[in-house]
Structure formats: C-alpha cells, structure tokens
Amino acid sequence: MKIWTSEHIFNHSWESVTGGQWRKYPNPHNQAVVGTDVLERKVENGVLHTSRIISSDWGLADWVQRLIGTNRICYAHEYSMVDPAQRVMEMHSRNLTFCNVVNMEEKMTYRPHPEDREKTMMKQETVVTVQGVPLTSYMESIIVNTVSNNSNKGKAAIEWIVEKLGQECSALSISSSLDKIKSEILDLKHTVAESLIQPAKQSIDDLQARIQVDLQKIGTSISQPVMLKAEDLSSKSL
C-alpha cells in the first residue's frame, strides 16, 4: 500500500474554485477524463450531495494493462459534499474498474485559506493498494506517479476554468453596460441632434461586435445581445 498526499493554494476565492469544479471537464490540461454522469444530486439542510460516475483513460502502459486485464476506459465513483455555510467542499472517489487487483481511494478537500479568506487551500490524499499480481510494489509506484501527474494537470485545469469564468463574467458585464448606454441614447433622441447620436451608436455597435468575437475565442456560447440597426434609430426619430 502506498499513500500520496498533496496541498495546494489557489489564489482565488473558495466560491470561484468550487464553482469551477463543476465545469472542470473537459479541459485542455487534463484530457484523461472522457465523461461524467450524475447518478444522484440532492440538497439536505443546505448541503449539496452529489454522486457521479467518472469515465477516464488512465494511459497505463500496454504491459500493465495486459497484466491486470484492464480496459482502456476506466470507471470510478465520486461522492461530493458542498456546504456553502461552512465553506467546505469534500470529494471522495474510488475506482470501479479492476478493483479486484488495484484499489484507489482519493479524498480532496477545499476550504478557505486560514490566513487569507480570498484564497483556497486544497488538500489531497490518495491510497493505492495492488494485490494478486507480480511486482506489486513496483506497480503501486507507477500508479502513484500517474496520480501525481494527473493532480498537477487538475490544478492547471482549475486555474484555466476559473480564468475562463472570470472572462465570461467580465464580458457579460460590459455587454450589459453597453445595452444600458444604448437605451439611454434612445431616450435622448428627441433632444439631441441625430448627427451626435449616430456616431455614438455606431461606436457601441462596434464594441459589442468585438466583445462577441472575444467570447467565441474563450469558448462560450452566450447569445448575441439585441443589436439596434442605424435605420431603427433614424425611423424612430422621425
């Protein structure tokens, strides 16, 4: 049996990190996970409980797969608990595939950093046990190394999704502000000359178009805001 532990501090709030966990897959940093399926989700006393099946490609060497008889796609059960009042998230997972040979149990905990509440501390522990096959200790070491590599990729994935969510929120906020400005311009159309309104309207239209291009680049599917054409303003001012 081998035990692997790790701690990491994210420079993001607990709400951002735990929110990013639900949108973590797929991501460009850790492509081992190929699917997630929710079995059960419920809220009890303000605490969210979720059970999922995680499908992943462990990327084990061919000789290891032949030795333990595993399939290419492996499955694991994940149970998570999120308590927003206490600001704690716990995730427990164990493998379902080839569990008669290899047993992996993982626990991850996310809490606010005790000295800086705007940061998040993650603690991770994985216990690996291999039995019934040759080279038991060697295989446990290989699996622990795989766990360590995937953990680093998982941290990078959290950073990626938190940044992406921040970009989406900023773009939506800017787009909403532009819509408000356009509405105020329309309210002024009876008191301000059309020659002044139209250039301002065109500038806002151009900026909104650039925002939509940026949103597409960060991979979001936000709907296009209502775009008023120049002729709409002209016709309403008549």
Secondary structure, 3 states (H helix, E strand, C coil): CEEEEEEEEECCCHHHHHHHHCCCCCCCCCCCEEEEEEEEEEEECCEEEEEEEEEEECCCCHHHHHHHCCCCEEEEEEEEEEECCCCEEEEEEEECCCCCCEEEEEEEEEEECCCCCCCEEEEEEEEEEECCCCCHHHHHHHHHHHHHHHHHHHHHHHHHHHHHHHHHHHHHHHHHHHHHHHHHHHHCCCCCCHHHHHHHHHHHHHHHHHHHHHHHHCCCCCCCCCCCCHHHHHHHHC
